[in-house]
Amino acid sequence: MQSVWLSKNDYERRMRELIAAINQMLQKWTETDLSSPVQSSSSDPNSDANFSPALRTYIALKDHAAEFITYKNSTKREWVMEKSDLAMLFGNIQTKLKTYGLRAYTPPDGLSQVDMDKKWTELLRAEATRSRTMNAQIGDVKETLRRKFASLANDFEQKLRDITSQISALDGPLEDQQQAIESIERNLGPLRETFGGIITADEECRLANIEENDHTVFTIEDLDFEFKLVENALMKKIKFIDNQIVSRNMTNLTPAQLEQFESTFRFFDQDETNTLSPPEMTAALASLGLVYSEGDMAQIHAELVEDYGAVTFEAFINLMVDITEDQTSPEQLRDAFRGLAGDKAFVTEMDLKLGLLPPATIDYLREAMPTTDETGLKHNGTTEAAYDYEAWLDSVFQ
C-alpha cells in the first residue's frame, strides 16, 4: 500500500507542477506585448535605434516568433512527455487498487485527467491564437514598410519627371532661362537629400525580407539611375545656356564660325566638364587647322587658365576671336579665295586641295558654298563641281 500512496503523492505533485507551468505560460502570453523586444533576446537594443517603429516592431515580432518555436521544440515537448507519463501513472495506480480490491483513486479537484485534458485544450487554443496573431502582425508590418517605400519612391520619381519637364519646357530670353535653370538646380539639392530616406526605406524592406511590392514599380536602382540622368540633363542645359549667352555676345564672329567653334568645343570636351584640358585644347585647335608647338600651347593654356580659371567655352571662343581677328578680315578672305581660284569666279575642290586646306575645312566649304552653273576643270576625266565663293562670302558677312 505504501507504493500506491507514494504514487498518488507523486502524481498529484507532478500534475500540480505541470498545470502551474501551463498557467504561467498562458499568463505570460496574455501579458506580453508582441511589439516589445523579447526580454531574453541576445540582440543589442541600441542597434535598432535608427530603425523606424515599424521595423523595430518587425524585429520584436520575429524574436517572439523565434522564442515561440523554441518553446514548441523544448518546453512543449517536455510537457507532452510529462502529460503522457502522468496518464500512465494514473492508470497504474488504478490498476494496483483494483488488483488489491480497493476503491478507485479520485484525484483532488483540478488534478484529474479530465482537468488536464481541459487545460491542454486551452493551451492548444492559446498556441493557435498566438501564432495567428504574430503572423498577422508581421504581415501588417511588412505591408506598412511596403507602402512607406512605395510612397517615397513614387513621389520621388514624379518629382524627377516634373524637373525633366521643366528643363525641356525652358524657352524665352537666355537670361530668363538661366534664372529658371538655376532655380531648378537649387530644388535638386533637397531632392537629393530625400533620396537618403528612400535608401533607408529600401534597406528596411530588405531587413524585413520583403522581395515584392505591389504598390510601386520602381526599385532603388531605378530611382538612382533616373536621378543621375536628370542631374546630367540639368548640367548639360546649364552649360548650353551659358555657352549660348557667350555665343550671342560674340558679334565679331559669323554664325557659321560660332557654330563651327561651338561644335568643336563640344566634341573635344570629352569629359563633359565644359572645359578643355591641355590635350583636349590641342586637339580642338588642330582640328581647326591651328597647330602650335608644345611650348606655345602650354603658354596659351596657362594664360587662359589665369584669365578665366579654366579653358571654358567663353575662354575658347575669345581665343578663337583673337586668332580669327589676327588672321583674316572679310576682304582678306575674298583675296584668299580669289588666289585659290586663280581669279576665277568660282573655286573647285581641287583648288582648295592645292591651297593645302585641311580636309575638314574642305568638307565644310563644300557643304556650305553654293554651286554655280560654271563648269569646273576636268580631273581624271571627270568635271569637278564649281562653287560660288563670292555668294557664300556675301551671305556670311552680310
Order of alpha helices (4+ residues) and beta strands (2+ residues): alpha-alpha-alpha-alpha-alpha-alpha-alpha-alpha-alpha-alpha-alpha-alpha-alpha-beta-beta-alpha
